[in-house]
Amino acid sequence: MSLEDKVNGTKDQAAGKVKEVAGKVTGDEKAEAKGKAQGLMGDAKKAFGDVKEKAADVFDDVKEKTDDVVDDVKNKFSK
């Protein structure tokens, strides 16, 4: 579900930022790098959620238009 991807992405962004800042403050470059990586993973998850949402919208639009065409054809043949 795209909402779940967005929520998980936001959580990863926040947790990553906390780890990144903690690494900076303590001078732990490894922790800082892990935090940045986790933040980037959060960005990717949110983007994936957006893509899934847009794909679902396109699918719904195509289905609606297809249903309209089918209804029009049925109406023409039922007359």
N, CA, C and O atoms as a DFTB+ gen file, in Angstrom:
316 C
 N C O
     1  1       0.858      -1.181       0.000
     2  2       0.000       0.000       0.000
     3  2       0.897       1.233       0.000
     4  3       1.891       1.283       0.724
     5  1       0.553       2.204      -0.792
     6  2       1.411       3.375      -0.942
     7  2       1.478       4.218       0.334
     8  3       2.519       4.808       0.626
     9  1       0.399       4.280       1.085
    10  2       0.443       5.049       2.331
    11  2       1.450       4.425       3.293
    12  3       2.203       5.126       3.969
    13  1       1.448       3.104       3.338
    14  2       2.397       2.400       4.207
    15  2       3.836       2.696       3.769
    16  3       4.705       2.908       4.614
    17  1       4.094       2.712       2.461
    18  2       5.427       3.034       1.959
    19  2       5.828       4.452       2.359
    20  3       6.967       4.699       2.755
    21  1       4.878       5.375       2.251
    22  2       5.170       6.763       2.606
    23  2       5.465       6.908       4.096
    24  3       6.385       7.627       4.487
    25  1       4.680       6.223       4.924
    26  2       4.891       6.290       6.384
    27  2       6.243       5.681       6.745
    28  3       7.007       6.255       7.522
    29  1       6.531       4.505       6.169
    30  2       7.819       3.864       6.450
    31  2       8.976       4.723       5.940
    32  3      10.027       4.794       6.578
    33  1       8.786       5.366       4.808
    34  2       9.810       6.255       4.284
    35  2      10.071       7.427       5.205
    36  3      11.221       7.797       5.443
    37  1       9.016       8.004       5.717
    38  2       9.155       9.130       6.637
    39  2       9.852       8.693       7.928
    40  3      10.680       9.424       8.470
    41  1       9.514       7.506       8.411
    42  2      10.177       6.992       9.618
    43  2      11.669       6.798       9.368
    44  3      12.496       7.149      10.210
    45  1      12.012       6.238       8.206
    46  2      13.425       6.034       7.889
    47  2      14.158       7.363       7.734
    48  3      15.311       7.493       8.146
    49  1      13.491       8.341       7.144
    50  2      14.114       9.659       7.006
    51  2      14.423      10.243       8.381
    52  3      15.526      10.736       8.620
    53  1      13.458      10.185       9.272
    54  2      13.637      10.758      10.608
    55  2      14.711      10.010      11.392
    56  3      15.597      10.623      11.987
    57  1      14.626       8.680      11.388
    58  2      15.611       7.885      12.127
    59  2      17.009       8.082      11.541
    60  3      17.996       8.159      12.272
    61  1      17.073       8.160      10.229
    62  2      18.359       8.378       9.583
    63  2      18.962       9.717       9.955
    64  3      20.166       9.821      10.191
    65  1      18.132      10.733      10.007
    66  2      18.629      12.076      10.370
    67  2      19.158      12.081      11.797
    68  3      20.196      12.678      12.081
    69  1      18.434      11.409      12.696
    70  2      18.882      11.336      14.095
    71  2      20.244      10.653      14.169
    72  3      21.147      11.126      14.860
    73  1      20.387       9.531      13.448
    74  2      21.669       8.813      13.466
    75  2      22.776       9.641      12.831
    76  3      23.910       9.650      13.310
    77  1      22.441      10.331      11.756
    78  2      23.431      11.174      11.081
    79  2      23.944      12.273      12.011
    80  3      25.149      12.494      12.124
    81  1      23.022      12.951      12.665
    82  2      23.410      14.036      13.578
    83  2      24.187      13.482      14.774
    84  3      25.178      14.071      15.206
    85  1      23.732      12.355      15.299
    86  2      24.449      11.748      16.435
    87  2      25.869      11.379      16.017
    88  3      26.813      11.560      16.786
    89  1      26.016      10.870      14.819
    90  2      27.348      10.532      14.320
    91  2      28.220      11.755      14.160
    92  3      29.411      11.722      14.470
    93  1      27.626      12.848      13.673
    94  2      28.384      14.102      13.532
    95  2      28.842      14.619      14.896
    96  3      29.997      15.005      15.077
    97  1      27.908      14.615      15.847
    98  2      28.201      15.160      17.183
    99  2      29.288      14.343      17.873
   100  3      30.164      14.900      18.534
   101  1      29.228      13.037      17.719
   102  2      30.191      12.171      18.407
   103  2      31.458      11.922      17.594
   104  3      32.412      11.322      18.087
   105  1      31.461      12.389      16.339
   106  2      32.628      12.161      15.489
   107  2      32.686      10.752      14.924
   108  3      33.729      10.319      14.434
   109  1      31.582      10.042      14.988
   110  2      31.510       8.666      14.486
   111  2      31.075       8.705      13.017
   112  3      29.884       8.765      12.709
   113  1      32.058       8.670      12.124
   114  2      31.757       8.782      10.699
   115  2      30.921       7.616      10.178
   116  3      30.100       7.783       9.276
   117  1      31.138       6.437      10.754
   118  2      30.373       5.258      10.336
   119  2      28.884       5.438      10.669
   120  3      28.024       5.155       9.835
   121  1      28.586       5.900      11.863
   122  2      27.190       6.134      12.264
   123  2      26.571       7.241      11.409
   124  3      25.403       7.170      11.028
   125  1      27.376       8.266      11.116
   126  2      26.892       9.358      10.271
   127  2      26.541       8.838       8.877
   128  3      25.501       9.190       8.319
   129  1      27.402       8.008       8.327
   130  2      27.157       7.446       6.997
   131  2      25.937       6.529       6.994
   132  3      25.137       6.550       6.059
   133  1      25.802       5.724       8.049
   134  2      24.625       4.851       8.145
   135  2      23.341       5.675       8.231
   136  3      22.320       5.315       7.643
   137  1      23.404       6.770       8.961
   138  2      22.241       7.648       9.065
   139  2      21.873       8.261       7.727
   140  3      20.697       8.332       7.372
   141  1      22.880       8.706       6.984
   142  2      22.613       9.256       5.652
   143  2      21.994       8.196       4.744
   144  3      21.049       8.474       4.006
   145  1      22.535       6.977       4.808
   146  2      22.019       5.887       3.985
   147  2      20.568       5.571       4.335
   148  3      19.742       5.346       3.450
   149  1      20.267       5.556       5.623
   150  2      18.896       5.275       6.045
   151  2      17.956       6.386       5.586
   152  3      16.821       6.115       5.193
   153  1      18.419       7.624       5.633
   154  2      17.618       8.746       5.150
   155  2      17.336       8.630       3.657
   156  3      16.226       8.907       3.203
   157  1      18.351       8.217       2.896
   158  2      18.161       8.019       1.455
   159  2      17.187       6.878       1.178
   160  3      16.395       6.940       0.238
   161  1      17.253       5.839       2.003
   162  2      16.306       4.730       1.846
   163  2      14.890       5.228       2.108
   164  3      13.945       4.801       1.444
   165  1      14.745       6.117       3.061
   166  2      13.436       6.713       3.325
   167  2      12.937       7.507       2.137
   168  3      11.758       7.442       1.789
   169  1      13.841       8.266       1.505
   170  2      13.461       9.004       0.292
   171  2      12.956       8.049      -0.778
   172  3      11.942       8.303      -1.428
   173  1      13.681       6.943      -0.952
   174  2      13.305       5.963      -1.982
   175  2      11.948       5.330      -1.675
   176  3      11.132       5.144      -2.578
   177  1      11.707       5.001      -0.423
   178  2      10.422       4.387      -0.051
   179  2       9.261       5.348      -0.309
   180  3       8.205       4.947      -0.799
   181  1       9.472       6.616       0.027
   182  2       8.411       7.599      -0.215
   183  2       8.158       7.758      -1.712
   184  3       7.009       7.847      -2.147
   185  1       9.226       7.793      -2.493
   186  2       9.076       7.921      -3.946
   187  2       8.360       6.698      -4.514
   188  3       7.510       6.827      -5.396
   189  1       8.700       5.522      -4.012
   190  2       8.040       4.297      -4.465
   191  2       6.546       4.351      -4.140
   192  3       5.719       3.942      -4.955
   193  1       6.203       4.851      -2.964
   194  2       4.796       5.003      -2.589
   195  2       4.074       5.954      -3.528
   196  3       2.929       5.708      -3.906
   197  1       4.749       7.057      -3.913
   198  2       4.151       8.011      -4.855
   199  2       3.909       7.364      -6.213
   200  3       2.861       7.567      -6.827
   201  1       4.884       6.584      -6.679
   202  2       4.749       5.916      -7.981
   203  2       3.599       4.914      -7.946
   204  3       2.806       4.847      -8.885
   205  1       3.506       4.142      -6.880
   206  2       2.408       3.168      -6.771
   207  2       1.056       3.873      -6.769
   208  3       0.101       3.402      -7.386
   209  1       0.983       4.997      -6.075
   210  2      -0.272       5.750      -6.006
   211  2      -0.655       6.287      -7.389
   212  3      -1.815       6.204      -7.792
   213  1       0.318       6.833      -8.107
   214  2       0.046       7.360      -9.443
   215  2      -0.344       6.244     -10.404
   216  3      -1.234       6.427     -11.235
   217  1       0.310       5.092     -10.300
   218  2      -0.024       3.955     -11.152
   219  2      -1.452       3.485     -10.887
   220  3      -2.180       3.142     -11.818
   221  1      -1.843       3.471      -9.636
   222  2      -3.216       3.078      -9.298
   223  2      -4.215       4.081      -9.864
   224  3      -5.283       3.692     -10.335
   225  1      -3.876       5.368      -9.821
   226  2      -4.757       6.392     -10.391
   227  2      -4.903       6.209     -11.904
   228  3      -6.007       6.309     -12.440
   229  1      -3.786       5.942     -12.589
   230  2      -3.831       5.729     -14.040
   231  2      -4.672       4.496     -14.358
   232  3      -5.491       4.516     -15.277
   233  1      -4.469       3.431     -13.599
   234  2      -5.253       2.212     -13.810
   235  2      -6.745       2.496     -13.657
   236  3      -7.552       2.059     -14.477
   237  1      -7.105       3.222     -12.613
   238  2      -8.513       3.548     -12.378
   239  2      -9.086       4.375     -13.526
   240  3     -10.217       4.143     -13.953
   241  1      -8.309       5.342     -14.029
   242  2      -8.769       6.169     -15.149
   243  2      -8.986       5.329     -16.407
   244  3      -9.997       5.473     -17.094
   245  1      -8.027       4.454     -16.698
   246  2      -8.151       3.601     -17.889
   247  2      -9.345       2.664     -17.745
   248  3     -10.095       2.461     -18.700
   249  1      -9.521       2.101     -16.570
   250  2     -10.649       1.193     -16.345
   251  2     -11.968       1.933     -16.534
   252  3     -12.892       1.411     -17.158
   253  1     -12.057       3.127     -16.005
   254  2     -13.284       3.917     -16.127
   255  2     -13.586       4.219     -17.600
   256  3     -14.726       4.092     -18.046
   257  1     -12.567       4.614     -18.338
   258  2     -12.768       4.929     -19.754
   259  2     -13.134       3.681     -20.548
   260  3     -13.975       3.735     -21.445
   261  1     -12.508       2.571     -20.222
   262  2     -12.832       1.309     -20.892
   263  2     -14.276       0.912     -20.599
   264  3     -15.003       0.494     -21.500
   265  1     -14.684       1.038     -19.363
   266  2     -16.067       0.722     -19.002
   267  2     -17.050       1.610     -19.765
   268  3     -18.105       1.145     -20.196
   269  1     -16.700       2.887     -19.930
   270  2     -17.568       3.801     -20.684
   271  2     -17.695       3.367     -22.139
   272  3     -18.787       3.397     -22.707
   273  1     -16.577       2.965     -22.740
   274  2     -16.610       2.516     -24.130
   275  2     -17.448       1.251     -24.260
   276  3     -18.243       1.126     -25.192
   277  1     -17.279       0.329     -23.350
   278  2     -18.058      -0.916     -23.383
   279  2     -19.542      -0.606     -23.240
   280  3     -20.368      -1.174     -23.954
   281  1     -19.876       0.282     -22.332
   282  2     -21.281       0.670     -22.163
   283  2     -21.834       1.300     -23.435
   284  3     -22.966       1.009     -23.822
   285  1     -21.052       2.164     -24.095
   286  2     -21.497       2.792     -25.339
   287  2     -21.751       1.745     -26.428
   288  3     -22.746       1.820     -27.148
   289  1     -20.853       0.782     -26.540
   290  2     -21.013      -0.274     -27.542
   291  2     -22.245      -1.099     -27.236
   292  3     -23.008      -1.418     -28.147
   293  1     -22.461      -1.452     -25.986
   294  2     -23.646      -2.230     -25.593
   295  2     -24.915      -1.462     -25.941
   296  3     -25.872      -2.029     -26.468
   297  1     -24.912      -0.181     -25.645
   298  2     -26.094       0.638     -25.943
   299  2     -26.382       0.708     -27.440
   300  3     -27.548       0.698     -27.835
   301  1     -25.369       0.777     -28.267
   302  2     -25.558       0.837     -29.712
   303  2     -26.133      -0.457     -30.252
   304  3     -26.946      -0.438     -31.176
   305  1     -25.723      -1.573     -29.690
   306  2     -26.199      -2.862     -30.175
   307  2     -27.540      -3.256     -29.564
   308  3     -28.221      -4.137     -30.089
   309  1     -27.917      -2.635     -28.492
   310  2     -29.191      -2.985     -27.871
   311  2     -30.365      -2.222     -28.483
   312  3     -31.519      -2.502     -28.159
   313  1     -30.086      -1.277     -29.350
   314  2     -31.149      -0.477     -29.972
   315  2     -31.735      -1.156     -31.158
   316  3     -32.640      -0.616     -31.795
